[in-house]
Amino acid sequence: MTLPAPSPSGDIFFAFLSILLEGAPFILLGALISGAIDAWLPSGAMDRLLPKRAFPAILVSGLLGVIFPVCECAIVPVIRRLVQKGLPLGCAMTYMLAAPIVNPIVALSTWTAFTGRDPLLMMGSRVGLGYVIAVVAGLAASRFRASSILKEGVLAGIAIPVPVEGVEAARTDHGRKFVQAMRTAQRDFLDVALYFVVGVAIASLLKTQVFYRPSLQEGMAAVAGNHWIASPVLMAMAFVLSLCSTTDAFIIAADNLFPAVAKLSFLVFGPMLDLKLLFLYSTVLKPRAVAGMAGFLFLAVYAAGFGMEALWPWLQTLTFMKP
């Protein structure tokens, strides 16, 4: 069957609106959560909630998505506000990368999408790899000073802990707190939305005019059979397509060309780094930090894919991995 030539304009607008409408509600949700954190979460509260030692705190931060499931579109404004409220940098990085994968909504969607094709193995591998890579990234980030990673505007907003009596007094002024929360949410939404729209525009252009060209599709079968490049190609597609982590499993599960491990790389890399996230991260992190994190994530997911390729046949034989 001959694939139709890509439309010069209509498909771009359709893709733009589909990605925009999929992600914008989560951007708004993240901004509202950010406003609530700014208004009602006392400075230094995160230090009291997490373990005192850095390593256990980072391990716990990677699991916060189980309690606070946030997709990748909403996580950036939340992280910016949590950092300004005293969340350590390593913990913030871990939660930011892990939450879009290590949460029950994404786990359930992955299980459902791969029904009949080792759903428990794919779900467990996705959540496990996402958690491990996020923890390693958080440990690496904790070795750097915040001033070398965070943008000046984020550093300037880091709050000084308020005395307990000041916090108690503030609790009585609910109207003022609500106004503060809405103003913060509005500011964060506008700041993040601009970068989000730019990222979506680029993603929609590449998605419709590059990745789905007939000439490219015809070579996919040869690429899928090469274990050296199958995973990087799907990682690049995850980066360009900019799918939400709650729905991306349904897209890639329908593919019959690429091996399961390459699909796993797609599912782990996409929620951690895609085109829209690249612009969203730049609202919080300095350009060198974004570039360094992007390089680390690509190499980490690529290496993990090779490890999983060696383990995959053995994991498929395990009884507890059977549905």
Legacy VTK file of the C-alpha trace (Angstrom):
# vtk DataFile Version 3.0
C-alpha trace
ASCII
DATASET POLYDATA
POINTS 323 float
0.000 0.000 0.000
1.333 3.425 -0.947
1.292 5.915 1.907
-0.170 9.349 1.143
2.225 12.262 0.827
2.320 14.462 3.915
0.100 17.528 3.775
2.006 20.817 3.589
-0.154 22.549 6.183
-3.290 20.738 7.388
-1.497 17.881 9.094
0.833 20.317 10.887
-2.070 22.255 12.396
-3.862 19.057 13.361
-0.742 17.671 15.067
-0.078 21.027 16.735
-3.573 21.202 18.197
-3.572 17.543 19.268
-0.325 17.894 21.238
-1.278 21.332 22.554
-4.711 20.244 23.791
-3.263 17.071 25.280
-0.603 18.894 27.281
-2.151 22.283 28.116
-4.540 20.977 30.832
-1.592 19.377 32.596
0.397 22.604 32.343
-2.536 24.365 33.998
-2.773 21.657 36.660
0.930 21.967 37.380
0.619 25.753 37.651
-2.281 25.438 40.107
-0.324 22.967 42.222
2.647 25.316 42.041
0.476 28.191 43.293
-0.844 26.085 46.158
2.694 25.122 47.139
3.800 28.749 47.084
0.884 29.900 49.239
0.408 27.112 51.734
3.571 25.000 51.944
5.867 26.436 54.654
9.499 27.007 53.675
11.671 24.080 54.738
8.701 21.712 55.039
10.170 19.324 52.470
13.283 18.923 54.585
11.104 17.722 57.452
9.155 15.285 55.262
12.161 13.581 53.638
14.913 11.551 55.322
17.776 13.650 56.613
20.515 11.817 54.723
20.901 12.651 51.046
20.879 9.122 49.602
17.701 7.883 51.357
16.020 11.215 50.567
16.743 10.785 46.853
15.472 7.194 46.947
12.214 8.354 48.536
11.908 11.260 46.079
11.888 8.798 43.186
8.757 7.195 44.661
6.790 10.390 45.305
5.022 9.918 41.979
3.133 7.005 43.541
1.515 9.475 45.974
1.563 12.588 43.759
1.128 11.293 40.170
2.052 14.150 37.838
2.766 13.817 34.124
5.773 15.415 32.451
3.762 18.416 31.249
2.834 19.425 34.798
6.012 18.529 36.666
8.243 21.484 35.734
6.284 24.308 37.435
5.773 22.047 40.454
9.491 21.347 40.704
10.394 25.028 40.419
8.145 25.874 43.334
9.288 22.920 45.458
12.937 23.912 44.969
12.094 27.423 46.069
10.411 25.946 49.131
13.541 24.069 50.150
13.473 20.735 48.309
17.122 19.679 47.812
18.348 19.794 44.220
19.086 16.057 43.977
15.620 15.191 45.283
13.993 17.667 42.901
15.825 16.210 39.896
14.867 12.663 40.900
11.206 13.494 41.379
11.087 15.524 38.152
12.388 12.618 36.051
10.688 9.757 37.908
7.171 11.103 38.511
5.988 10.868 34.855
6.895 7.149 34.865
6.765 5.940 38.469
3.086 6.519 39.105
0.033 4.237 39.120
-1.716 5.900 36.163
1.207 5.315 33.788
1.741 1.798 35.137
-1.896 0.904 34.478
-1.878 2.408 30.979
1.285 0.470 30.104
-0.210 -2.772 31.398
-3.386 -2.211 29.389
-1.597 -1.231 26.171
0.591 -4.356 26.177
-2.124 -6.835 27.114
-1.217 -10.135 25.454
2.417 -9.063 24.950
4.097 -9.523 28.342
2.213 -6.645 30.011
3.639 -7.200 33.502
7.185 -7.448 32.187
6.861 -4.274 30.118
5.173 -2.370 32.939
7.675 -3.504 35.571
10.656 -2.843 33.316
9.427 0.649 32.438
8.777 1.666 36.039
11.970 0.018 37.303
14.284 1.527 34.697
12.654 4.931 35.027
13.181 4.856 38.783
16.807 3.729 38.628
17.814 6.269 35.965
16.052 9.086 37.829
17.822 8.176 41.078
21.220 8.107 39.365
20.489 11.503 37.787
19.457 12.854 41.173
22.621 11.575 42.823
24.678 13.215 40.077
22.795 16.513 40.437
23.336 16.507 44.202
27.088 16.768 43.587
26.682 20.223 42.007
25.916 23.575 43.557
22.402 24.853 42.879
23.863 28.021 41.362
25.553 25.985 38.628
22.332 24.255 37.576
19.347 26.484 38.377
18.536 29.702 36.559
18.982 32.992 38.400
15.251 33.624 38.594
14.689 30.302 40.358
17.584 30.892 42.764
16.261 34.350 43.612
12.938 32.865 44.675
14.362 30.341 47.136
12.682 31.244 50.392
14.149 31.628 53.843
12.363 29.402 56.388
9.644 31.334 58.230
9.410 31.075 62.024
6.633 28.814 63.300
4.634 31.681 64.804
4.704 33.485 61.434
3.348 30.380 59.734
0.577 30.000 62.301
-0.473 33.617 61.830
-0.513 33.251 58.067
-2.924 30.328 58.270
-5.680 32.642 59.472
-5.606 34.733 56.287
-7.080 32.267 53.810
-8.263 34.945 51.384
-4.797 36.438 51.029
-3.291 32.987 50.571
-5.777 32.141 47.845
-4.997 35.342 45.950
-1.274 34.605 46.300
-1.799 31.063 44.981
-3.748 32.306 41.941
-1.167 34.982 41.127
1.653 32.467 41.348
-0.291 29.971 39.214
-0.958 32.645 36.585
2.688 33.705 36.463
3.994 30.138 36.282
1.458 29.138 33.632
2.371 32.052 31.369
6.108 31.484 31.854
5.904 27.786 31.036
3.187 28.003 28.352
5.336 30.141 26.059
8.128 27.560 25.954
5.569 24.764 25.714
3.908 26.251 22.617
7.283 26.713 20.891
8.215 23.095 21.622
4.843 21.821 20.396
5.159 23.796 17.153
8.557 22.275 16.380
7.350 18.801 17.368
4.286 18.995 15.116
6.389 20.142 12.169
8.865 17.284 12.524
6.146 14.751 13.276
4.140 15.437 10.128
6.761 16.549 7.620
9.764 14.392 8.550
9.047 11.245 10.552
6.018 10.089 8.578
7.376 10.620 5.089
6.883 7.492 2.916
10.599 7.280 2.135
11.395 7.181 5.853
8.683 4.647 6.601
10.032 2.289 3.946
13.385 2.085 5.734
11.907 1.409 9.190
11.891 -2.364 8.728
15.649 -2.437 8.149
16.241 -0.157 11.137
14.029 -2.254 13.414
16.123 -5.349 12.681
19.391 -3.693 13.751
19.752 -3.917 17.543
22.423 -1.174 17.537
20.148 1.525 16.165
16.589 0.323 16.841
16.495 1.826 20.337
18.071 5.198 19.395
15.616 5.568 16.507
12.609 5.002 18.775
14.158 7.303 21.389
14.448 9.989 18.710
10.815 9.385 17.762
9.772 9.695 21.417
11.694 12.975 21.592
9.971 14.378 18.494
6.444 13.034 19.006
6.276 14.527 22.534
3.528 12.180 23.716
2.070 12.275 27.208
3.364 9.473 29.439
-0.205 8.387 30.186
-0.920 7.593 26.527
2.411 6.856 24.809
2.231 3.124 25.547
-0.851 2.768 23.355
0.977 4.403 20.438
4.112 2.264 20.528
2.359 -0.982 21.477
0.592 -0.943 18.103
3.943 -1.149 16.272
4.784 -4.600 14.908
8.277 -3.875 13.570
10.466 -2.915 16.502
11.523 -5.333 19.263
10.173 -5.041 22.795
13.410 -3.629 24.235
13.425 -0.775 21.705
9.843 -0.013 22.683
10.946 0.003 26.315
13.585 2.615 25.483
10.849 4.683 23.834
8.678 4.458 26.957
11.476 5.400 29.368
13.175 8.147 27.375
10.097 10.039 26.141
8.645 11.029 29.544
12.096 12.180 30.685
13.079 14.181 27.609
11.160 15.324 24.556
10.941 18.495 22.515
8.391 20.239 24.681
10.259 19.215 27.846
13.478 20.594 26.405
11.880 24.030 26.364
10.117 23.528 29.706
13.344 22.491 31.431
14.958 25.692 30.180
12.574 27.675 32.405
14.246 26.163 35.467
17.694 24.900 34.445
20.615 26.673 32.840
21.373 25.731 29.211
24.505 23.769 30.140
22.546 21.826 32.748
19.813 20.990 30.224
22.421 19.842 27.686
24.254 17.745 30.259
21.057 16.135 31.496
19.941 15.383 27.928
23.256 13.685 27.125
23.159 11.671 30.334
19.579 10.505 29.777
20.275 9.405 26.212
23.352 7.398 27.181
21.705 5.950 30.296
18.576 4.751 28.479
20.636 3.435 25.557
22.937 1.463 27.890
19.999 0.205 29.929
18.399 -1.017 26.724
21.385 -3.229 25.958
21.268 -4.637 29.471
17.572 -5.381 29.171
18.110 -6.992 25.759
20.405 -9.552 27.399
17.971 -10.150 30.269
14.709 -10.072 28.318
14.532 -13.759 27.250
15.276 -14.861 30.814
12.715 -12.443 32.291
10.063 -13.793 29.934
10.497 -17.258 31.426
9.830 -16.130 35.004
6.505 -17.337 36.330
5.683 -14.138 38.246
6.055 -12.143 35.033
3.193 -14.048 33.427
-0.198 -12.284 33.418
LINES 1 324
323 0 1 2 3 4 5 6 7 8 9 10 11 12 13 14 15 16 17 18 19 20 21 22 23 24 25 26 27 28 29 30 31 32 33 34 35 36 37 38 39 40 41 42 43 44 45 46 47 48 49 50 51 52 53 54 55 56 57 58 59 60 61 62 63 64 65 66 67 68 69 70 71 72 73 74 75 76 77 78 79 80 81 82 83 84 85 86 87 88 89 90 91 92 93 94 95 96 97 98 99 100 101 102 103 104 105 106 107 108 109 110 111 112 113 114 115 116 117 118 119 120 121 122 123 124 125 126 127 128 129 130 131 132 133 134 135 136 137 138 139 140 141 142 143 144 145 146 147 148 149 150 151 152 153 154 155 156 157 158 159 160 161 162 163 164 165 166 167 168 169 170 171 172 173 174 175 176 177 178 179 180 181 182 183 184 185 186 187 188 189 190 191 192 193 194 195 196 197 198 199 200 201 202 203 204 205 206 207 208 209 210 211 212 213 214 215 216 217 218 219 220 221 222 223 224 225 226 227 228 229 230 231 232 233 234 235 236 237 238 239 240 241 242 243 244 245 246 247 248 249 250 251 252 253 254 255 256 257 258 259 260 261 262 263 264 265 266 267 268 269 270 271 272 273 274 275 276 277 278 279 280 281 282 283 284 285 286 287 288 289 290 291 292 293 294 295 296 297 298 299 300 301 302 303 304 305 306 307 308 309 310 311 312 313 314 315 316 317 318 319 320 321 322
